[in-house]
Amino acid sequence: MSSDYQLAFDLAPVGLALSRNRFILDCNRHVCEIFGTTRDQLIGQSFLVLYPSADEYERIGARMLPILNATGMYSDNRIMKRFDGRTKGETFWCHVTGRALNRNAPHESGIWIFEDLSASRPVTAELTAREREVAAQLMRGLTSKEIGRALGISHRTVEIYRARLIRKFKASTTADLVQKLMAGE
């Protein structure tokens, strides 16, 4: 990479990471700030270290694969965790956008953008991995059937998780729940 491109990559106002087979090849300073770590600690690591659980890492990886195959792009809001430092293990909402460099083998190589949403959307309630996934899909405005298709579960199962979320957030309706999720209440 020429020095101008390297400088632009390093100083970009968004978190950038290059990947190969879901391992971090390179990342910029902003990714390190978001995840509370250093570049040396991230290079060569699996993205798994940035997820709250191995199960979420696997499920999100499987969910994004057909979308990357079809469009070459993937984007969502998800809960991730800080890697190191004072806030090790702290979870936070993160907007993630990625582009596969080879749509026929989407995990082979890609470029990923990370945006920390914790200032506007703090994680307040203790949620299970599946509750976090359903909450993220609800914030996108999807119906139970659409969420079920996206997550590979039945719409009735989605409704059970939605009811749990409504109880946990003390919401009166789904719209109230979404408003509380967006506000980080």
N, C-alpha and C positions, 0 to 999 in steps of 0.2 A: 504494500500500500504506500503510495507517495506520502510525503510528510504532511501536505495540505489535507489529504483525505484522512490521515491518521489523526490529525489535530481536530478536524471536524467531528470525527467519530468520538474521540475522547471527551470533547467539550459539548457535545449535543445536549440540548435541554431536556431530553427524554432518555430513559434507560434503554440502551441498545445491547443486544447480545447476539453473537453468531453461534450457530449450533451445528453439530454433526452427530447424528444418531442419538439425539436428546442429551448430548453432553455439551458443556459450554466451552467453545473454542476461544472466544474472546469476549470481552465486555467493556463498556465504558465506565467512567467515573460515576455517572448517575446511577447505574445499576448497583454499584458498590454502596452508594449512599442509601438507596432504597432498602437494600437488604442488610445493611449494617455490617459490611465486611470489606475485604480488600480484593483487588483483582487477582493476586496470587492465590488467595484462598478459593476463588471461584473457578479459575481456568482448570479445565480437565475434570471438573465435577459434573455429575449427572444433575439435571434440573430437579431431580428428586429432593435434593437438600433444601429446596425452596418451597416445598409443599408441606402442608400440615400432616399428611400421611402418605404412605406408599400406595394405599388404595385409591386416594384421590389422584395421585400422579398417574396411575394406570388407567383409571376411568376417563380422565380428561384426555390423556393421550389417545385412547381408543375412540373417544367421541370426536376428536378433531381430525382423525385420519381420513374419513370419507369426505369431509368438507375440504380439507387440503387437497385431496385427490381431484375433487370436482372443480374447485375454484382457484387453488393455489394460495388462498388467504384464509386466515382464521382469526376471530376476535371474540373475546368474552371478558366478563368481570368475574373474578374468582378470589377466594381467600388464599393467601400465600403466607409464608412465615419468614421472619427475620432469621438470618443465618448465624450471626455471631455478635459479640459485643454486649453492651448493657441490656439490649432488648432481645437476646437470643430466645428463639421459640415464640416470640410475640406474633400473633396473627394479624393480618390486615387485608383490606380489600384492595385488589390490584386489577387494573385494566391491562389486558395482554392482547397484543396484535402480532401476528406472525405471517411470514411469507415463506413458502417452500420454494427452494431454488430448483427442485425437480419434482413436479407434480406426480410423476409415476412412482416416486419413492419419497414421500413428503417428509419423513423424519430424517432422511439422509443428510440434508443440510438446509439451513434456513437462517433468516434474520428475524429477531424478535424485539418488540418494543414493550417496555414496562412502564406503567404510570401508577404511582402510589396514590390511592384514593382515600387514605386514612384520615386526612384533614377534613374531608367533606363527608366521609362515610365510615365512622369508626365501627369496629366490631364490638358489640356490647353484650349480646346474649351468647351463652355457650351453646353452640350448634354442632350437631353431628355432621359428618362429611356429606351425607345425602341431603340433610336440611340446608346446608350451604349451597349445594348444587341447585336445589329447588328454588331457594331464595334468589340466586343469581338469575335463574330463568324467569321468575316472577317479575323481577325488576326490568327484564327485557319486554314485558307485556305479553308473554305467551300464555295461551290457555292450558288447561290440564292435559288435554290430548296432545298439544304441541310439545309440552314439557316431557310428557311420557315418551313420545317418539324420540326427542332429543337425548333423553337419558336412558332409553331402552327399558322403561318400566311401564306398567299400566297407568292409565289416567286415574284409576281409583287409588292406586298407591300414591300418586301425586297429591290427590285430595287429602289423604291421611297426613302426609307431610305438611301440606298447607295448613291443615287444622292444628297441627302441633306448633307450627310457626305462629299462627294467630294467637294461640294460648301463651307461648313464650314471650311474645311482644305485646301481649295484652291489647290486641287490636280487635276492633269490632267487625270489620269486614276485610275482604282481600285488598280492596283499595286502600284502606287504613293501614294494613300490613305493609303494602308496597311503599306508602308514604313514610312509614316509620323506618323501613329498611333503607330507603334513599336518604333519609335524614340522619341515619345512624343512631336511632333512639334505642 
